[in-house]
Amino acid sequence: MTAVIKRLRSLLALCLYVVFLPGCETGSPVSAAEAVAAQYYQTLKNRDFEAAADFFIAGQQSRGQWLQQLKEYNGKLGDLKETKLTNTLVNTVFSGRRYILTYSVKYANFPATETLIMFEPVSGESIRIEAINVMSRGL
């Protein structure tokens, strides 16, 4: 009986190893996205809208359109003062990872809640912003 229990324990340990090992990673996958978002917000704080536009993927909007939109937000909301990460969501898709980061943002004129949707392709390219949703009374 003891030999059967030992075999069952070994089999259970092996099953747990196989099931949980692929999900193990070193570090937090969202930390890289948070670092990119911090760089993006720092460029906005420095009023370097040209550099901030480079964080976006040219897909639905061109780089020029992103640049224009960032300048419009600044004109209405004022200069960026402070950001605070309030929520994160990581979604793994076949082609990479999608990060959804929500920030509470203080601007000179109005506060805002901003959601950055970021993408990291499996090809190893850098994380870029796909879209941004800015919700504020000032818009």
N, C-alpha and C positions, 0 to 999 in steps of 0.2 A: 504494500500500500504506500509506503514512504517513497519508493522509487517512482511510482505513478505521480504522486504529488510533486516531487522534484522535477519530473519531466513537464508537468503542466505549468509549473512556475517558470521553467526555462522557456517554454513555448510562449507563455504570456509575456515574459520580458522581451523576447525576440519580436513579438507582434507590436508591443509598445514602442520598441526601438524603431521598427520599420515605419510605423505610423507617424511618430512625432519627430524623428530626425530631419526629414526634408523641410519641415517648417522652421527649424532652428536657424537663426542668423546671428551674426555678431553685430552688435549695435542696433540702434533703432532705424528702420528703413525711412521713417519720416524725418529723421534728423537732417538728412541731406536736403530734403525739400524745405525744411524750416530755414536752413542756412541760405538757400537760394532766395527765399522770400525775404529774409533779413537783408540781404544784399540789395534786392529790388527796392525795399522800403527805404534803405539808406540812400539810394540814388534819388528817390523822390524827395527825401528830406533835404538833400543837397540841391534840389531843384534842377537836377541833371536829367531832364526828360528824354533827351536823345539816348543816354545810356539805359534809362528805364525801359524804353521801347524795345531795346535789344533783348530783354528777358522774355518777350512774347514770341510764340510760334506764329509765323505768317501763314495763316490758314484761312479762316473766315474773314479776317481783316489783314490788310497789309501793314507793314511796319509804320508807314506814314499815317495810316488810320489810327493805329495804337497811339502814336505820338500825339496826334491831334486830340484824341480822347483824353489822354493824360493831362494835357494842357488845359482842356476844358474843365476837367475835374478840379484842377488846381485853381482855376479862375473862379469857380463857384464855391468850393469848400475852403480855400485858403491853403496856407503852407502846412505840411505834415508836421505834427508835433510829437505824437507818441502812438505806438502800436502795442497791442497785447493779443497774443494767440488765445483764442477761446475754444476752438474745437478742431479736431483733426479726424480725417477719415482716409484710409488707404484702401485702394481697390486694385487688386492684381488682375490684369487682363492678359490675353494671349500675347499681345504685342509689347507689354511692359507694365508699368505701374502708374496709376492715376492717384494723385494726392489732392485732397480737398481740404484746404486750410481756411478757417474762418478767423478773422481778426476784428477786434474792437479798435477803431482808429480815431484818434483825436486830431482834427484839423483846426486851423486858426479860427475859422468861421462856424463850422458845424461838425458834430461827431458823425461817424459812419460805421456801418458794419460791412466788412468787405470779405468776400469769399474768393479765394484764388483757386482755380482748378489748374493743376500742374501735371505734366506728363513726363515720365522717364521711360524711353524706349529700351527694349531688351538689347538693342545694338550697342548700348553703352554710351550713347550720346548724353549730353548733359540734360538736366531737368530744366524744362522751359514752361512758361505759363501759357496755357491754352485759352483761358478766358478769365475774366474778372467780373464779379457782380458787386457793384457798390450801391448800398442802400443808405440814403441820407435825406433828411428834410431839405437840405440845401440843393438837391438836384431836381 
